[in-house]
Amino acid sequence: MNLALHIAKRIAFNRQRSFSRFIIRLSVAATSLSVIAMIVTLAFVNGFQQTVSEKVFSFWGHVRVQKYEPNKSLVAEETAIAKNDTIEAVLRNEPGVQQVQNFATKSAVLEKNKEIEGVLLKGIEKEYDSSRLKKYLQQGRWLSFTDSVYSKEILVSSFLAAQVKIDLNDTITVYFISSIDGTRTYRKLKVVGLYKTGIEEYDKLFVLGDLRLIRRVNNWEPDQTGGYEIFLKDYKMIDSVSNRLSDELPPEWSARSVREVYPNIFDWLNIQDVNRNVIFIVMAVVAIINLVTCLLILILERTRMVGILKAVGATDGTIQQIFLYHATVITFAGIGIGFIVGVGICLLQQYTGFIKLDESAYYVSTAPVHIIWWQVLAVCFGTAVVCYLALIIPTWLVKKINPVKAIQFR
C-alpha cells in the first residue's frame, strides 16, 4: 500500500470546512480558466489563419508566375506571355504542385445608369476550377463559357454592385482603355452572379470574366496569357516552391508567392501568433502562481500533521509525496474542467457561430474555429508537466519543519 497516496486521498476528499478548501477551489478554477483560455485561443487563431488564408489562396492560388516586370505594381495588368509547353511541364511537375491555371487581368470601368466604378477584370478559362470560388457566390451562378468567341457574362462583388447599383442579371457597359495608345472600347456584359469574399482588397477591385475577352480587347494571340496561378497541396510549402521556381524559370519570368502580393494580410495573420504566445505565457504564469500558493497554504495548514508524521518516522520524501499527490489531484481537476469547457466553447462556436465580427476589419463575419486535437492534448499535457515541476519547489518547505515545534503549532 502506498502510504503517501493513501494520506493524500484522505486529505483531498476530506469534506470538513476549512480555509484551504476555498483556496483549493480557487486554484482549480484558475487552472481551468488557464486551460480554457489556451484551448480557445489555439482554436480561434487556427480558425482565423486557415479561413483567411483559404480566401486569399482561392482567388489567386499560392504562387503566381508571370513576366518579370520589377517596376510594375504587383496588382496590375500583366504583359502578355506566350504559352510554353516546356515551362508548363516544369510548373506541373514541381513537387507539391496540385494545379496550374491561366489568368490575365485588365483595367476597366463599370457603367450603369451613369454610375461608374474602376475595376480590374480577372480573366479565367473554361477549365478554371471554380469550386474554390463558388462558395463565395451570394446570388446567381458561375460563368458560362458556351459562346464560341468569348463569354459575355461577368461576376461582380456585392460591394461593387451596391456602389454602381447593379442587380443580378443586369446588362452593364464595361469600358476598356488601352495602356499603349489610350484608345477606348467597350463591351456589354451580363452580371450572372454576385460574390463576396469579405476581403476588402478583392471585393472593391475585382470582377471575373472570360480570359478570351481580355485577349480580344488587348489584340493578343490565342496562345497568349497573362500568367499562371499555382495551387499547392500544402500551403506551408509556398515559400520553398516559389524560390525553386524562381531558380528554374527563364530570367524574363518571375514567380511570386501570394504573401508577397498581399503582405498586409499575412502580416496581420502572423500577429495572431504573437497574441497566442502572449496569452499562453500569461495563462501558464497564472496557473503556476495559483497552484504554488495553494500548496504552500496546504502545507502550512497541515503543519501539525507534518510534525506528527515526522515524529512517527515518516521521511521528508514521503511527506513531500503526500502534498505532491494532493496538488496533482487539484491540477488534473482543473485541467479536466478546462478541457471540457474549452472544447465545449469551441464546438458551440463551430456549430452555432454565436460570436459575430466586423467583416471589414477581420475578413470574416463569424469567428472561425479550427480544433487541432493534438494541440489541445499538448496544452493539457504541457500544463500538467509545467505545474507539476513548479509544485516541487514549495514541498521543500517540509524539510524545514521541526517536529517538536510543529506538533505545538496552533
C-alpha positions in Angstrom: 0.0 0.0 0.0 1.3 3.5 -0.9 1.1 5.4 2.4 1.7 8.8 0.8 -1.1 8.2 -1.8 -3.5 6.9 0.9 -3.0 10.0 3.1 -3.2 12.3 0.1 -6.6 10.8 -0.8 -7.9 11.3 2.8 -6.8 15.0 2.7 -8.0 15.7 -0.8 -11.5 14.2 -0.3 -12.0 15.5 3.2 -15.3 17.3 3.3 -14.6 19.3 6.5 -14.8 23.0 6.1 -11.5 24.8 6.2 -9.8 27.8 4.6 -7.8 25.5 2.4 -10.9 24.2 0.7 -11.7 27.7 -0.6 -8.1 28.0 -1.8 -8.3 24.6 -3.5 -11.4 25.6 -5.3 -9.8 28.9 -6.3 -6.8 27.0 -7.7 -8.9 24.6 -9.6 -10.9 27.5 -11.1 -7.6 29.4 -12.0 -6.1 26.3 -13.7 -9.4 25.7 -15.5 -9.5 29.2 -16.8 -5.9 29.0 -18.0 -6.6 25.8 -19.9 -9.8 27.2 -21.3 -8.1 30.4 -22.5 -5.3 28.4 -24.2 -7.6 25.9 -25.9 -10.0 28.7 -27.1 -7.0 30.8 -28.3 -5.5 28.0 -30.3 -8.8 27.1 -31.9 -9.6 30.7 -32.9 -6.1 31.6 -34.1 -6.1 28.3 -36.2 -9.5 29.2 -37.5 -8.6 32.8 -38.5 -5.4 31.7 -40.2 -7.0 28.8 -42.1 -10.1 30.7 -43.2 -8.5 34.0 -44.2 -5.6 32.1 -46.0 -8.1 30.0 -47.9 -9.9 33.1 -49.1 -6.7 34.7 -50.3 -5.4 31.5 -51.9 -8.8 30.6 -53.5 -8.7 33.9 -55.5 -5.1 33.9 -56.6 -3.6 30.5 -55.9 -0.4 30.1 -53.8 2.2 31.2 -56.3 1.8 33.5 -59.4 4.1 33.1 -62.4 4.1 35.9 -65.0 6.5 38.1 -67.0 9.2 39.7 -64.9 8.5 43.5 -64.5 10.3 44.9 -61.5 8.9 48.4 -61.8 5.3 47.5 -62.1 2.8 47.2 -59.2 2.2 43.6 -58.1 -1.6 44.0 -58.7 -1.8 45.4 -62.2 -2.3 44.4 -65.8 0.2 41.8 -66.9 2.3 41.9 -70.1 1.3 39.0 -72.3 3.4 35.9 -72.4 3.1 33.0 -74.9 2.1 29.7 -73.5 5.1 27.4 -73.3 4.7 23.6 -73.0 8.1 23.2 -71.5 7.6 25.8 -68.8 4.1 24.4 -68.1 5.6 21.0 -67.6 8.1 22.4 -65.2 5.3 24.0 -63.2 3.1 20.9 -63.1 5.9 18.6 -62.3 7.2 20.7 -59.4 6.9 18.7 -56.1 3.9 19.9 -54.1 2.0 21.5 -57.0 -1.6 20.4 -57.3 -3.0 22.6 -60.1 -1.9 25.2 -62.6 -4.3 27.6 -64.2 -4.1 30.5 -66.7 -5.2 34.0 -65.9 -4.9 37.6 -67.0 -6.2 41.0 -65.7 -7.4 44.1 -67.5 -8.2 47.6 -66.1 -11.8 48.5 -66.8 -14.6 50.9 -65.8 -18.1 49.6 -65.0 -21.0 51.9 -66.0 -24.7 51.5 -65.2 -27.2 54.4 -65.4 -24.3 57.0 -65.3 -22.9 55.3 -62.1 -19.2 54.3 -62.8 -16.6 52.4 -60.9 -13.0 51.5 -61.8 -12.2 47.8 -61.5 -9.7 45.1 -62.6 -11.2 42.4 -64.7 -9.7 39.0 -64.0 -10.0 36.7 -67.0 -10.2 32.9 -66.5 -10.7 30.0 -68.8 -13.4 27.3 -69.1 -11.1 24.8 -67.4 -10.8 27.0 -64.4 -11.5 25.1 -61.1 -14.5 27.1 -59.9 -15.0 25.0 -56.7 -12.8 27.3 -54.7 -14.7 30.5 -55.5 -18.3 29.2 -55.9 -18.7 29.1 -52.1 -18.4 32.9 -52.1 -21.3 33.4 -54.5 -24.1 35.1 -52.7 -26.5 35.2 -55.6 -26.7 33.9 -59.2 -24.5 31.3 -60.8 -21.0 30.7 -62.2 -19.8 31.9 -65.6 -20.9 30.0 -68.7 -18.3 29.6 -71.5 -20.6 28.3 -74.2 -20.1 31.2 -76.6 -17.5 30.4 -79.3 -16.0 33.9 -79.3 -16.0 34.8 -75.6 -18.4 34.7 -72.7 -20.5 37.8 -72.4 -21.0 37.2 -68.6 -19.2 38.5 -65.6 -19.3 38.1 -61.8 -19.3 41.2 -59.7 -18.8 41.6 -55.9 -21.7 42.6 -53.8 -19.8 45.7 -52.7 -19.3 46.9 -56.3 -23.0 46.0 -57.1 -24.1 48.3 -54.3 -21.7 51.1 -55.4 -22.9 51.1 -59.1 -26.5 50.0 -58.3 -26.2 46.7 -60.2 -28.7 43.9 -59.8 -28.4 40.3 -60.7 -29.0 39.7 -64.5 -28.4 43.4 -65.3 -26.5 44.1 -68.5 -23.9 46.7 -67.9 -21.3 48.6 -70.0 -17.7 47.8 -69.4 -15.1 50.2 -70.8 -11.5 49.3 -71.6 -8.8 51.8 -72.2 -5.6 50.7 -74.0 -2.4 51.2 -72.0 -0.5 51.6 -75.2 -2.3 54.3 -77.3 -5.1 55.3 -74.9 -7.9 54.2 -77.3 -11.2 53.2 -75.7 -13.5 50.3 -76.4 -16.4 48.8 -74.5 -18.5 45.7 -74.2 -22.0 44.9 -73.0 -21.8 42.2 -70.4 -24.4 40.4 -68.3 -24.0 40.1 -64.5 -24.8 36.5 -63.7 -23.5 36.3 -60.2 -22.7 38.4 -57.1 -19.8 37.2 -54.8 -18.5 38.3 -51.5 -15.1 37.1 -50.1 -15.1 39.5 -47.1 -11.6 40.7 -48.1 -11.8 44.3 -49.0 -8.8 44.2 -51.4 -10.7 41.8 -53.6 -14.3 42.9 -53.2 -13.6 46.6 -54.0 -11.4 45.9 -57.1 -12.1 42.6 -58.9 -14.7 41.3 -61.3 -14.4 37.9 -63.0 -14.9 37.3 -66.7 -13.6 35.3 -69.7 -9.9 35.3 -70.5 -10.8 35.3 -74.2 -12.4 38.7 -73.8 -9.1 40.2 -72.5 -7.2 38.6 -75.4 -9.7 40.2 -77.8 -9.5 43.6 -76.2 -5.7 43.5 -76.0 -5.3 42.1 -79.5 -3.4 39.1 -78.1 -2.9 35.8 -79.9 -5.0 32.8 -78.8 -1.9 31.2 -77.2 -1.1 34.3 -75.1 -1.9 34.7 -71.4 -1.2 37.0 -68.5 0.4 34.3 -66.3 -0.2 31.2 -64.3 -1.6 30.8 -60.8 -0.4 27.7 -59.0 -2.2 25.8 -56.3 -0.2 23.7 -53.8 -1.1 20.6 -51.9 0.2 22.2 -48.7 0.2 26.0 -48.3 3.2 25.7 -45.9 5.4 24.9 -49.0 4.5 28.3 -50.6 7.9 29.9 -50.0 10.0 26.9 -50.9 8.1 26.3 -54.1 8.2 30.0 -55.1 12.0 30.1 -54.5 12.6 26.9 -56.5 10.5 28.1 -59.4 12.4 31.4 -59.4 15.6 29.5 -60.0 14.1 27.1 -62.6 12.2 29.7 -64.8 13.8 31.8 -67.5 15.1 35.2 -66.4 12.3 37.1 -68.1 9.7 35.2 -66.0 9.1 35.6 -62.2 7.4 33.5 -59.5 5.9 35.4 -56.6 4.1 33.9 -53.6 0.8 35.5 -52.7 2.5 36.5 -49.4 4.5 39.0 -51.5 1.4 40.2 -53.3 -0.7 40.8 -50.2 1.8 41.2 -47.3 -0.5 43.2 -45.1 -3.0 40.3 -44.8 -0.3 37.8 -43.9 1.4 40.2 -41.5 -1.9 40.5 -39.7 -2.2 36.7 -39.6 1.3 36.5 -38.2 0.4 38.9 -35.4 -2.2 36.3 -34.2 0.7 34.0 -33.4 2.3 36.7 -31.2 -1.0 37.2 -29.4 -1.4 33.5 -28.9 2.1 33.2 -27.4 1.5 36.1 -25.0 -1.8 34.5 -23.8 0.0 31.2 -23.3 2.7 32.7 -21.2 0.3 34.8 -19.1 -2.1 31.8 -18.5 0.8 29.5 -17.6 2.1 32.0 -15.1 -1.4 32.5 -13.5 -1.8 28.7 -13.2 1.6 28.2 -11.7 1.3 31.0 -9.2 -2.1 29.9 -8.0 -1.1 26.2 -7.6 2.2 27.1 -5.8 0.3 29.4 -3.4 -2.4 26.7 -2.9 0.3 24.1 -2.0 2.0 26.5 0.4 -1.3 27.1 2.2 -2.0 23.4 2.4 1.5 22.7 3.9 1.1 25.5 6.5 -2.4 24.4 7.4 -1.2 20.8 7.9 1.9 21.8 9.9 0.8 19.7 12.9 0.2 16.7 10.7 3.7 17.1 9.2 5.2 17.2 12.7 3.3 14.0 13.8 4.3 12.1 10.7 8.0 13.1 11.2 7.6 12.1 14.9 6.4 8.6 14.0 9.3 8.1 11.5 7.9 9.4 8.1 10.7 10.7 5.9 10.7 14.1 4.2 10.4 12.4 0.9 7.2 10.6 1.9 5.6 13.8 3.3 6.6 15.7 0.1 4.9 13.0 -1.9 1.7 13.4 0.1 1.4 17.1 -0.9 2.5 16.5 -4.4 -0.2 13.8 -4.8 -2.7 16.3 -3.4 -1.6 19.1 -5.7 -1.7 16.7 -8.6 -5.4 16.0 -7.9 -6.0 19.7 -7.9 -4.1 20.2 -11.2 -5.9 17.3 -13.0 -9.3 18.5 -11.8 -8.5 22.0 -13.2 -7.2 20.6 -16.5 -10.2 18.2 -16.8 -12.7 21.0 -16.3 -10.7 23.3 -18.6 -10.6 20.7 -21.3 -14.4 20.1 -21.2 -15.4 23.7 -21.1 -12.8 24.9 -23.6 -13.6 22.3 -26.2 -17.3 22.9 -25.5 -17.0 26.6 -26.2 -15.1 25.9 -29.5 -17.7 23.3 -30.6 -20.5 25.6 -29.7 -19.0 28.4 -31.9 -18.3 26.0 -34.7 -21.9 24.8 -34.9 -23.8 27.9 -34.0 -21.4 30.9 -34.8 -22.7 32.9 -31.9 -19.6 35.1 -31.8 -20.0 37.7 -34.6 -17.3 40.0 -36.0 -17.0 43.1 -38.2 -16.1 41.6 -41.5 -14.5 44.8 -42.8 -11.9 44.6 -40.0 -11.5 40.8 -39.6 -12.2 39.5 -43.1 -14.9 37.2 -41.6 -18.4 37.8 -40.3 -18.3 34.9 -37.8 -15.3 34.0 -35.6 -13.9 30.8 -37.3 -12.8 27.9 -35.2 -10.5 25.1 -36.1 -9.7 22.5 -33.5 -6.5 20.5 -33.9 -6.8 17.8 -31.4 -3.1 17.1 -30.9 -2.6 20.7 -30.0 -5.4 20.5 -27.4 -3.9 17.4 -25.9 -0.5 19.1 -25.9 -1.9 22.0 -23.9 -3.3 19.7 -21.3 -0.2 17.6 -21.1 2.1 20.6 -21.1 0.1 22.3 -18.4 0.3 19.2 -16.2 4.1 18.8 -16.6 4.9 22.5 -16.0 2.6 22.7 -13.0 4.0 19.5 -11.5 7.6 20.7 -11.9 6.6 24.1 -10.3 4.9 22.3 -7.4 8.1 20.5 -6.4 9.6 23.8 -5.1 7.1 24.6 -2.2 7.3 21.0 -1.0 10.9 21.7 0.1 9.3 23.6 2.9 8.6 20.3 4.6 12.3 19.7 5.2 12.4 23.0 7.3 9.6 21.9 9.7 10.8 20.9 13.2 8.6 18.0 14.5 8.5 19.4 18.1 7.5 22.9 17.1 5.1 21.6 14.5 3.2 19.5 17.0 2.8 22.5 19.3 1.7 24.6 16.3 -1.9 26.0 16.5 
